[in-house]
């Protein structure tokens, strides 16, 4: 799989880091529950995005692709928005209208260590991390259409 083009890319097989985003939608709405800690044994995907309009558009397209993928029966998905995004929470939620399996979250602080751990680099487009048993199975930098769905379907 294509690795994210950060200074030291996160590799497939790396352990996912815990973090506490603010959940704007989904089962944990209104909390700061850690996606990894809350769903320890559940495979999932995190789609990280920055504030640029192009990156947000692409990230929402990836969220819809993740939602449509034929992955495992138990599966979690999170859109993780950079805390510096000037878009209001209500607008982020409205943009995700219709998403049922993908929770929209926002990092609480740009100092969150998960940003560095996951090698998310704002300005480089969305980063999709597919994982099972707390380890990455695919690390995708702004993947072309269909690639994220294939990585999710491989978890079955």
Secondary structure by P-SEA (a helix, b strand, c coil): ccccccccccccccbbbbbbcccccccccccccccccccccccbbbbbbcccaaaaaaaaaaaaaaaacccccbbbbbbbbbccccccaaaaaaaacccccbbbbbbccccccccccccccccccbbbbbbccccccccccccccaaaaaaaaaac
